[in-house]
Amino acid sequence: MNMCIAYALLVTILSAWFPVGAVEPIAVITAVSNPLNTLSFDALGLIYLRKSQMDMEGNRWVPLNLPVNDPLRRSFSLALFSMLPEEQDDYWNIQYFNGISPPKVMASEEAILRFVASTPGSIGYVGKQKVDGRVKMLLLITSPPPK
């Protein structure tokens, strides 16, 4: 097999797994009962860094993440922090030493939907198409914002 054919085959296989420009919109969600209707990108970052601890009702924010290797978690982390989840280990090691735990990790988008719907102060993210009547969307992330 010559090099051009091998390259073309590799590109075809990779584009099937990782379509160029196919970034799934990420919906940041909270409980329907939460009086907050919108959230800025900067405020979201503070919540997920655990630098903002309380919502406007005085409920403790409970930020939720998907597992480290979940593609949506990786997209969320890149959009919010311009780094992959595992690149945040040093930050969380320091925070943990100071008594601050990282966001809870949920097994799936459905688990996030259920938890958010039933837990005051919780905030999470799912693919936009997963949003349903149990939760409300505060922010839609379609691509990393300009820094």
C-alpha positions as a printed Julia matrix, in Angstrom:
147×3 Matrix{Float64}:
   0.0    0.0    0.0
   1.52   3.31  -0.97
   1.72   6.23   1.45
  -1.07   8.3   -0.2
  -3.59   5.47   0.04
  -2.62   4.75   3.66
  -3.02   8.43   4.55
  -6.4    8.67   2.81
  -7.59   5.56   4.63
  -6.45   6.96   7.98
  -8.2   10.3    7.37
 -11.4    8.5    6.39
 -11.36   6.34   9.51
 -10.56   9.25  11.86
 -13.18  11.54  10.33
 -15.8    8.86  10.93
 -14.87   8.76  14.62
 -14.13  12.47  15.08
 -16.11  14.56  12.58
 -14.48  17.92  11.94
 -16.51  20.79  13.36
 -19.0   18.46  15.07
 -19.09  20.06  18.49
 -22.25  19.05  20.29
 -23.95  22.05  21.93
 -23.68  21.72  25.71
 -26.64  22.8   27.84
 -25.86  24.01  31.35
 -28.86  23.08  33.47
 -30.41  23.58  36.87
 -33.67  22.62  38.57
 -36.87  24.13  37.22
 -37.53  25.52  40.72
 -34.27  27.52  40.73
 -35.14  31.23  40.26
 -32.01  31.77  38.18
 -32.86  31.91  34.46
 -29.47  32.68  32.92
 -25.85  32.32  33.87
 -22.77  33.96  32.43
 -19.85  31.92  31.19
 -17.59  33.56  33.8
 -20.01  32.75  36.64
 -20.14  29.14  35.45
 -16.36  28.93  35.61
 -16.35  30.21  39.19
 -18.97  27.64  40.19
 -17.01  24.78  38.64
 -13.76  25.97  40.24
 -15.71  26.06  43.54
 -14.94  29.77  43.94
 -18.65  30.61  43.96
 -20.29  28.53  46.67
 -23.91  29.75  46.92
 -26.76  30.45  44.51
 -28.99  33.52  44.9
 -31.4   31.57  47.15
 -28.63  30.69  49.59
 -28.43  27.08  48.44
 -24.94  25.66  48.17
 -23.99  25.14  44.54
 -23.6   21.47  43.73
 -21.72  21.34  40.41
 -21.77  18.02  38.59
 -19.38  16.52  36.07
 -19.45  13.51  33.82
 -16.58  10.97  34.05
 -13.15  12.21  32.92
 -13.12  10.22  29.69
 -16.66  11.16  28.61
 -16.44  13.17  25.34
 -18.99  15.72  26.61
 -16.96  16.28  29.81
 -13.84  16.78  27.74
 -15.61  19.31  25.47
 -17.06  21.1   28.51
 -13.67  21.33  30.18
 -11.99  22.59  27.02
 -14.71  25.21  26.49
 -14.76  26.41  30.1
 -11.1   26.14  31.1
  -9.18  25.63  27.83
  -7.79  22.4   29.27
  -8.7   18.76  29.57
  -9.98  17.39  32.89
  -6.74  15.58  33.72
  -4.83  18.85  33.26
  -6.72  20.23  36.28
  -5.31  17.65  38.72
  -2.79  20.06  40.28
  -5.51  22.66  40.89
  -7.79  20.11  42.59
  -4.96  18.66  44.67
  -4.32  22.13  46.13
  -8.05  22.79  46.63
  -8.57  19.42  48.3
  -5.69  20.18  50.7
  -7.61  23.37  51.61
 -10.85  21.46  52.25
 -12.53  22.15  48.88
 -13.71  19.13  46.93
 -14.05  19.04  43.13
 -17.49  18.8   41.5
 -19.34  15.52  41.98
 -18.96  13.03  39.14
 -22.12  11.41  37.83
 -22.14   8.28  35.67
 -24.25   9.61  32.79
 -26.22  12.51  31.38
 -29.41  10.84  32.65
 -27.92  10.71  36.16
 -27.15  14.44  35.91
 -30.7   15.18  34.75
 -32.21  13.24  37.67
 -29.9   14.73  40.27
 -30.35  18.31  39.04
 -34.14  17.93  38.87
 -34.32  16.82  42.51
 -31.51  18.75  44.23
 -31.72  22.47  45.02
 -28.57  24.36  44.06
 -27.33  21.67  41.71
 -25.95  22.57  38.31
 -24.78  20.3   35.54
 -24.44  19.94  31.81
 -25.82  17.61  29.18
 -26.01  17.55  25.42
 -28.63  20.09  24.32
 -30.89  17.4   22.84
 -31.16  15.74  26.3
 -32.77  18.76  27.99
 -36.34  18.0   28.99
 -39.08  19.35  31.27
 -37.35  18.17  34.45
 -34.7   20.9   34.19
 -34.12  24.32  32.7
 -31.25  25.53  30.61
 -29.19  28.43  31.97
 -26.56  28.63  29.26
 -25.83  27.0   25.92
 -22.18  26.41  25.04
 -21.75  25.99  21.31
 -18.03  26.66  21.07
 -15.29  28.01  23.3
 -15.87  31.74  23.9
 -13.17  34.22  22.9
 -10.71  34.9   25.68
